[in-house]
Amino acid sequence: MQTEKKMRNIWFFVGWILLLIGLVELSAGVYNLYFPSDADIKLINLHANIWWGVIIIIAGIVYLIKNWNKHIDV
């Protein structure tokens, strides 16, 4: 009896990549929050990298949940 080979959907891996990029962005934002740079940056008080990190993490989690059990038959 031959077993079927199944591969993960590409969007599952996209979810992992988004999650990792979001974690890097969020950690950079938290670092800049505690150790601000001396550069004169406008709108630094909005902490955009923290917001974008959270948004990218949420998108990665959504992709992971939606594609967790989806496989492609080979």
C-alpha positions, 0 to 999 in steps of 0.5 A, a space after each residue: 500500500 502506498 502512502 500519500 505524501 502531503 506538503 504544507 500550504 505555502 501560506 502556512 510558512 508565510 504566517 511563520 515569516 510574518 510572525 518572526 518579522 513582527 517579533 523583530 519589529 516589536 522588539 526593536 520598538 521596545 528597545 527604542 522605547 527604553 533607549 531612544 536615539 539622539 537623532 531628531 526624528 519627527 513623530 517619534 512619540 507615535 512609536 510606529 515600529 511597536 504598532 507595526 510589529 503588533 499588526 504584523 504579528 496579528 497577521 502572522 497568527 491569522 495566516 497560521 490559524 487559517 492554514 494550520 491543517 491545510 495540506 497539498 497532495 503530491 
